[in-house]
Amino acid sequence: MQSLHETRKRILELVEPIEAIEVPLSEAVGLVLAEPHFADVDLPPFDRSARGGYALRSADANPGRSLRIIEDANPAPPPASAMITLSQSAKPADSGDDGRDFSFGFGFDADLDFAGHPDDDGEPTIFSPFEDDEQDVEDAIAELVDEDHLADTFDFGIEIGPDEAIWVESGDPMPIGADAVAAPEDVLVEPGLGGGPPRLIELIGRINAGQNVVHRGHFLRAGTEIERAGTRLRPSMVSLFAAQGCVHPVCHRRVRVAILAVGDQLIPPNEAPILHRERNAGGLSVAIPCIQWGAMVHDLGTVPVADLDRALHRATTAPVVLMMAPNSPVVADALALSGLETRVNGVSLDPCDDLIYGVIRDESGRIESHVFRLPPNPVAALLATTLLVGPLVARLQGEVATEPSRRRLAVWSGSQAP
């Protein structure tokens, strides 16, 4: 009979991670990364304001000094990545002879049934159900697009000079020339004439360079390893991967685990036990931790002894098989008939001392299934699953298996940790 440590080592030495595939980031949570992933841009990608306030030059930020508030009256066009601009008018596309295809500046051509037929002058028009409600396309688009609204976005190209300041929101890029942000409580705002917008601010205290500014690459530098291979992708990591453009991480597939409980006296948990019947409580007790480890569980339910050969043949199509069954000659014969190569026969862990582990190989000698014959007692089956099956599932999915602490083992076995 082997010790728990020797048993785990003997099991894991036969395990190789399953294949890896590209997975959409939205579906990758819970999977294990098959390769390291690196940052491709700095985070943040530019100097940005850490809070709402007045962006200014620290060289001008002396107590008592007045700065002129500038406004973005004529904003420069922001980068294409910052906003999508709409064309001021619709232009006929080359794709149609009837003039119905139009490009509206969205990056695609729209086929409009209600627009696009040229009038007598050859100009495209928009048609209304009412004959007297026709409008020129340019006038219609001008009504649909609020040109003033397009100018309300932050100007990424604005520059401030000496003794100037501009209001920025938290997360806004720092204007050119600005290297600090004064919080509202650090300034006195002089009201504008006639109730207009304020034009001047007076600094109460000294504003140092970099104050209230998050510099480019503060959180992460391009080229930094954000996660190594063998790491299970957690929900908290999704936003970081998305910020780095990693929308299809390479992950190991989920492992399929087949579970069956053998016994003529067993019935499903949703049925009422009569005479000498009892509910199958062990199936769910071992299925839940497998699901938590990211595996796909195929629960075959209760299996009468007479159907064991057929059920075991079906179960061994899965990479991992958990069979809760008594240590009887009938079960041993069924395992031998399935081609099981026994690797562990007993472990010095009460009440799992009669546990059996083995593998089934294909004709080429490659391992097809890892089979565990667990004790039928639900507590013993859960204990064996946690301490032995868990590391195996983790290794199959490419994760680095961690050995439970001695105190946890003591709790499971009901003894006191030294």
HELIX and SHEET records of a PDB file:
HELIX    1   1 LEU A    4  LEU A   12  1                                   9    
HELIX    2   2 LEU A   25  GLU A   27  5                                   3    
HELIX    3   3 SER A   58  ASP A   60  5                                   3    
HELIX    4   4 VAL A  137  LEU A  144  1                                   8    
HELIX    5   5 GLU A  147  LEU A  150  1                                   4    
HELIX    6   6 PRO A  184  ASP A  186  5                                   3    
HELIX    7   7 LEU A  193  GLY A  195  5                                   3    
HELIX    8   8 PRO A  235  MET A  237  5                                   3    
HELIX    9   9 VAL A  238  ALA A  243  1                                   6    
HELIX   10  10 GLY A  282  GLN A  292  1                                  11    
HELIX   11  11 VAL A  305  ASP A  307  5                                   3    
HELIX   12  12 LEU A  308  ALA A  315  1                                   8    
HELIX   13  13 PRO A  329  LEU A  337  1                                   9    
HELIX   14  14 PRO A  378  ALA A  384  1                                   7    
HELIX   15  15 THR A  385  VAL A  389  3                                   5    
HELIX   16  16 GLY A  390  LEU A  396  1                                   7    
HELIX   17  17 ARG A  406  SER A  413  1                                   8    
SHEET    1   A 2 ALA A  20  GLU A  22  0                                        
SHEET    2   A 2 VAL A 250  HIS A 252 -1                                        
SHEET    1   B 2 HIS A  37  PHE A  38  0                                        
SHEET    2   B 2 GLU A 225  GLU A 227 -1                                        
SHEET    1   C 2 ARG A  48  SER A  49  0                                        
SHEET    2   C 2 VAL A 213  VAL A 214 -1                                        
SHEET    1   D 6 ALA A 180  ALA A 182  0                                        
SHEET    2   D 6 GLY A  53  LEU A  56 -1                                        
SHEET    3   D 6 GLU A 164  VAL A 168 -1                                        
SHEET    4   D 6 SER A  66  ILE A  69  1                                        
SHEET    5   D 6 LEU A 200  LEU A 203 -1                                        
SHEET    6   D 6 VAL A 187  GLU A 190 -1                                        
SHEET    1   E 3 LYS A  91  PRO A  92  0                                        
SHEET    2   E 3 ASP A 101  SER A 103 -1                                        
SHEET    3   E 3 ASP A 109  ASP A 111 -1                                        
SHEET    1   F 3 ALA A 115  PRO A 118  0                                        
SHEET    2   F 3 PRO A 124  ILE A 126 -1                                        
SHEET    3   F 3 GLN A 135  ASP A 136 -1                                        
SHEET    1   G 6 MET A 296  VAL A 303  0                                        
SHEET    2   G 6 ARG A 256  VAL A 262  1                                        
SHEET    3   G 6 VAL A 320  MET A 324  1                                        
SHEET    4   G 6 ILE A 367  LEU A 374  1                                        
SHEET    5   G 6 ILE A 356  ARG A 361 -1                                        
SHEET    6   G 6 GLU A 341  ASN A 345 -1                                        
SHEET    1   H 2 LEU A 266  ILE A 267  0                                        
SHEET    2   H 2 GLU A 278  ARG A 279  1                                        
END                                                                             
